[in-house]
Amino acid sequence: MPEHVHLIGAEEVSRAGSQISSAAGDMQRAASSLDQSLFNLRQYLDDWLNRFECVLNEHKKKEE
């Protein structure tokens, strides 16, 4: 009786598992990149709104 049993398709299953793992890593990196991009956008918009508010306040003071 053989000590080693070779399952048909085992290599394909193993390869698919590796590809799924790799894809999961890619998805995690993409999500992290998106999170960082959204954080940067929020900071930019907050800064822009603060500057806009200052301009409006200065304009309002000139009208008074």
N, C-alpha and C positions, 0 to 999 in steps of 0.2 A: 504494500500500500504506500503511495507517495506521501511524503511528509509535507510537501508544498502543493497547495491547490491554487490554480490560476483561475480567477473569475473572468469570464468573458465581459469585456466592457469596463473592467476596473480602471484601466488607464484613462478612458474617457471620463469616467466619473471623477477621478482624481484631478484631471485637467479642468473639468467644469468647476470643481470646488475651488481650485486655485484662481480661476478666472472670476468667480463670484467674489472671492475674498479681495482680489485686486480691484474689482469694480466698486466694492463697498468702500475701500480706501479712497478711491477717486471721488466717490460721492461725498465722503466725509471731508475731504480737502475742498471740494467745491462749496459745500455748505459753510465751511469755515471762511472761505474767501468771500462768499456772499455776505456773511455776517459782518466781516470787517469792512466791506464796501458800504453796507448800510450804516454802520457806525460812523464811517468817514463822511457819508452824505449827511447824516444828522448833524454832525459837528459843523459842517460847512453851512447848512441851512440855518442852524442856530446863530452862527456868527453873522450870516447875511441879515437875518431878521433883527439882530441887535443893532447892526449898523444902520439898517433902514429905519428902525425906531428912533435912533439918534438924529437922523436927518429930518424925520417928521417933527420931532420935538424942537429942533433948531428952527425949522420953518414956522412952526406954530408960535415960537417966541418972537420971531421977527414980525409976525402979523399983529401981535398984541401991542 
